[in-house]
Structures are given as C-alpha cells and as structure tokens.
Amino acid sequence: MYRATTRGVEVCVEPFFLPDQSEPEERRYVWAYRVTIANHSPATIKLLSRYWHITDGLGRVQEVEGEGVVGEQPELEPGDSFQYTSGCPLATSSGIMMGRYTMRTKDGDFFEVDVPAFSLDFPDDQVSLN
C-alpha cells in the first residue's frame, strides 16, 4: 500500500494486476488500483478533479486529467473517507503512476492533494514478453 498526506487529507493506493483482462502476448497489461481518500482535516472538502502522470516501462508518458473520480465528485466531512477502484492498461509489463486531486473547502479554498507514486508490476509468477 502506498500513502501520502497533504493538508490532513490522506490518500492510500493499492494496485493489483488483472490477469483475466491482460494479454501479454498482445502486449496488453492491465492493472486496477483501489484508492482511499480520508479527510483528517478540520474542513469539509470536495474533490473537483484529478490528474494522473503514467510512465510505462519504456519511459513513455501519458497524462490524464478530468473532473472527479469514477464519475463522482465526493464531498468529505472531517473524519469521512471515500474509496473507489479504477484501472490502467499499459503496453509494457511495468509502469509507475502518480498524480494529484484538486480539492475545494466549503470556504472556497482550492488546494492540491498528492497521490503517492505507485508501481504497476507484472507478477513474478506470470510470463512476460516485455
């Protein structure tokens, strides 16, 4: 599990490989990642947008930006948490993801929350054609 805390907002990420959706012989490797966002701050916050920086095993970079996460813009009271699962396909058997969320407090204060860098690694018990 990977963790980062920014201004009292903790982000935990747990990536896992999806062999049933992957086709290594076609150079298609798919991971899912479960994210938990916990608000340990004294403010009510709303997640407005996300940014991902994805680097595959050959150093190729893909950037993804958009509103919310999995179609939602959760609002978290102090002590609340929100969990979601999403996925990432790559053409290589490894990669690294990192990112950030843009948040807004009820007072209108905007701030960025770091998502920790996490690795996407092909399991050792699989055969890689990378």
C-alpha positions as CSV (number, residue, x, y, z in Angstrom):
1,M,0.0,0.0,0.0
2,Y,1.2,3.5,-0.9
3,R,0.3,6.6,1.2
4,A,0.6,10.3,1.0
5,T,-0.9,13.0,3.2
6,T,-1.4,16.6,2.2
7,R,-3.1,19.2,4.5
8,G,-4.6,16.4,6.5
9,V,-6.0,14.5,3.5
10,E,-4.6,11.0,3.3
11,V,-4.5,9.1,0.0
12,C,-3.8,5.4,0.1
13,V,-3.4,3.4,-3.1
14,E,-3.3,-0.4,-3.5
15,P,-2.6,-1.5,-7.1
16,F,-3.2,-5.1,-8.3
17,F,-2.6,-6.9,-11.6
18,L,-5.6,-8.2,-13.6
19,P,-4.5,-11.3,-15.5
20,D,-8.0,-12.0,-16.8
21,Q,-8.1,-8.6,-18.6
22,S,-4.4,-8.8,-19.7
23,E,-3.0,-10.3,-22.9
24,P,0.8,-10.3,-22.5
25,E,1.3,-11.9,-25.9
26,E,-0.5,-8.9,-27.4
27,R,1.5,-6.5,-25.1
28,R,-1.6,-5.6,-23.1
29,Y,-1.1,-5.5,-19.3
30,V,-4.0,-4.2,-17.1
31,W,-3.9,-3.2,-13.5
32,A,-6.6,-2.0,-11.2
33,Y,-5.9,0.3,-8.2
34,R,-8.0,0.9,-5.2
35,V,-7.8,4.4,-3.8
36,T,-9.0,5.5,-0.3
37,I,-9.2,9.2,0.4
38,A,-9.5,10.0,4.1
39,N,-10.2,13.5,5.4
40,H,-8.3,14.0,8.7
41,S,-8.5,17.8,8.3
42,P,-11.0,20.0,10.2
43,A,-12.6,21.3,7.0
44,T,-15.3,19.8,4.7
45,I,-13.7,19.2,1.3
46,K,-14.9,18.3,-2.2
47,L,-12.8,16.5,-4.8
48,L,-13.2,18.5,-8.0
49,S,-10.7,17.0,-10.5
50,R,-7.9,14.5,-10.9
51,Y,-4.6,14.5,-12.8
52,W,-2.5,11.3,-13.5
53,H,1.1,11.1,-14.8
54,I,1.6,7.5,-16.0
55,T,5.0,6.2,-17.2
56,D,5.3,2.8,-18.8
57,G,8.3,0.5,-18.7
58,L,9.9,2.2,-21.7
59,G,9.6,5.7,-20.2
60,R,6.6,6.7,-22.4
61,V,4.4,9.2,-20.5
62,Q,0.7,9.6,-20.6
63,E,-1.2,12.3,-18.8
64,V,-4.8,12.1,-17.9
65,E,-7.0,14.9,-16.5
66,G,-10.7,15.1,-15.8
67,E,-13.5,16.0,-13.4
68,G,-13.9,13.9,-10.3
69,V,-13.1,10.3,-10.0
70,V,-15.1,7.4,-11.5
71,G,-17.8,9.9,-12.4
72,E,-18.1,11.3,-8.8
73,Q,-17.0,14.5,-7.0
74,P,-17.2,13.3,-3.4
75,E,-17.7,15.7,-0.5
76,L,-15.9,14.6,2.6
77,E,-16.8,15.9,6.1
78,P,-14.0,15.8,8.7
79,G,-13.4,12.1,9.5
80,D,-15.1,10.8,6.3
81,S,-13.4,8.7,3.7
82,F,-14.2,7.7,0.1
83,Q,-13.0,4.6,-1.7
84,Y,-13.0,3.8,-5.4
85,T,-11.4,1.4,-7.9
86,S,-10.2,2.2,-11.3
87,G,-7.8,0.7,-13.9
88,C,-4.8,1.4,-16.1
89,P,-3.8,-0.6,-19.3
90,L,-0.1,-0.5,-20.4
91,A,1.8,-1.9,-23.4
92,T,4.6,-2.8,-21.1
93,S,4.8,-5.2,-18.1
94,S,5.6,-2.4,-15.6
95,G,5.0,1.2,-15.0
96,I,4.6,4.0,-12.5
97,M,1.6,6.2,-11.7
98,M,1.4,9.4,-9.7
99,G,-1.0,12.2,-9.5
100,R,-3.0,14.8,-7.6
101,Y,-6.5,15.8,-6.8
102,T,-7.8,19.3,-6.8
103,M,-9.9,19.9,-3.7
104,R,-12.1,22.8,-2.5
105,T,-13.1,23.6,1.0
106,K,-16.6,24.9,1.9
107,D,-14.9,28.3,2.4
108,G,-13.8,28.3,-1.3
109,D,-10.1,27.5,-0.7
110,F,-8.7,25.4,-3.5
111,F,-5.7,23.1,-2.9
112,E,-3.9,20.1,-4.4
113,V,-3.6,16.8,-2.7
114,D,-0.8,14.5,-3.7
115,V,-1.4,10.9,-4.8
116,P,1.7,8.9,-3.9
117,A,3.7,7.4,-6.8
118,F,2.9,3.7,-7.1
119,S,4.3,0.9,-9.2
120,L,2.5,-1.3,-11.6
121,D,4.5,-4.6,-11.6
122,F,3.8,-7.7,-13.6
123,P,3.6,-10.6,-11.1
124,D,6.7,-12.9,-10.9
125,D,4.5,-16.0,-11.4
126,Q,3.4,-14.8,-14.9
127,V,5.4,-15.0,-18.1
128,S,6.3,-11.5,-19.6
129,L,7.1,-10.8,-23.2
130,N,8.3,-7.3,-22.4
